[in-house]
Amino acid sequence: MKKSTFGLDQNIASLCCYVGGFITGIIFLVSEKDDKTVRFHALQSILWSLLLVALHVAAAIIGVVIGWIPLLGGLVTGLISTILFLITFGSWAFLMFMAYSNKEFKIPVLGDVAKNQVEKN
């Protein structure tokens, strides 16, 4: 099994890119110089995490805007929050599983951006 700069197996290093979202993604992207697979997962983790942060901020704003509407505001806010939580947790677990399995799953658009950037450098 190929080793990363950290001395970890490639699949473990790729999984670790997702564990702490964009923070671990940045650590592995900056530290890993040779392994393009680990760099891909690191950059994809950064991009996906930033998109999720933006979605959570948008959901919070929507919650504030419609939260004052009796009953409907609470229902819509709760539904949006639940769906966003399921997407966040589900995608996080799925991406870690795929990285650990040595499968390069590309998130639509973001995965292509990450792949192109890694191939350039």
C-alpha positions in Angstrom: 0.0 0.0 0.0 1.3 3.4 -0.9 2.2 5.7 2.0 1.4 9.4 2.3 3.8 12.1 3.6 2.4 11.5 7.1 3.4 7.8 6.9 -0.2 6.7 6.7 -1.5 4.3 4.1 -3.1 6.2 1.2 -6.6 5.2 2.1 -6.3 6.2 5.7 -4.8 9.6 4.7 -7.6 10.1 2.2 -10.2 9.3 4.9 -8.5 11.7 7.3 -9.0 14.5 4.8 -12.7 14.4 5.5 -12.7 13.8 9.3 -12.4 17.5 10.2 -13.9 19.0 7.1 -12.0 21.9 5.6 -9.5 22.0 8.5 -8.1 18.5 7.9 -8.5 19.1 4.2 -6.2 22.2 4.4 -3.7 20.3 6.6 -3.4 17.4 4.1 -3.5 19.6 1.0 -0.6 21.8 2.3 1.4 18.9 3.8 1.0 16.2 1.0 3.3 17.0 -1.9 3.4 13.7 -3.9 0.2 11.7 -3.5 -2.3 13.1 -5.9 -5.1 10.8 -4.5 -4.7 12.3 -1.0 -4.5 15.8 -2.5 -7.7 15.2 -4.5 -9.5 14.1 -1.4 -8.1 17.0 0.6 -9.2 19.6 -1.9 -12.6 18.0 -2.4 -13.1 18.0 1.4 -12.3 21.7 1.5 -14.7 22.6 -1.3 -17.5 20.4 0.0 -17.1 21.7 3.6 -17.2 25.3 2.4 -20.3 24.6 0.3 -22.0 23.0 3.4 -21.0 26.0 5.6 -22.6 28.3 3.0 -25.8 26.2 2.9 -26.0 26.2 6.8 -25.6 30.0 6.8 -28.3 30.3 4.2 -30.6 28.0 6.2 -30.0 30.1 9.3 -30.9 33.3 7.4 -34.1 31.7 6.0 -34.9 30.5 9.6 -34.6 34.1 10.9 -36.7 35.5 8.0 -39.6 33.0 8.1 -39.2 32.0 11.8 -41.7 34.6 12.9 -44.6 33.1 11.0 -46.7 31.1 13.5 -46.5 27.4 13.0 -45.4 27.5 9.3 -42.1 29.3 10.1 -41.2 26.6 12.7 -42.2 23.7 10.5 -40.2 25.0 7.4 -37.2 25.9 9.5 -37.2 22.5 11.2 -37.6 20.7 7.9 -34.8 22.6 6.3 -32.5 22.0 9.3 -33.3 18.3 9.3 -32.7 17.8 5.6 -29.4 19.8 5.8 -28.2 17.8 8.8 -29.0 14.5 6.9 -27.2 15.7 3.8 -24.2 16.9 5.9 -23.8 13.8 8.0 -24.7 11.3 5.2 -22.2 12.8 2.7 -19.5 13.1 5.3 -19.8 9.4 6.2 -20.2 8.4 2.5 -17.1 10.3 1.4 -15.0 8.9 4.3 -16.1 5.3 3.4 -15.3 5.8 -0.3 -11.9 7.3 0.5 -11.1 4.4 2.8 -12.2 2.0 0.1 -9.7 3.5 -2.3 -12.6 4.7 -4.6 -12.3 8.2 -6.0 -15.8 9.4 -5.8 -16.2 12.8 -7.4 -18.9 15.1 -6.1 -20.5 16.6 -9.2 -18.8 19.9 -10.2 -16.7 20.1 -7.0 -14.9 16.8 -7.7 -14.0 17.9 -11.2 -12.6 21.2 -9.9 -10.6 19.3 -7.3 -9.3 16.7 -9.8 -8.3 19.4 -12.4 -6.5 21.5 -9.7 -4.6 18.4 -8.4 -3.6 17.4 -12.0 -2.3 20.8 -12.8 0.1 20.9 -9.8 
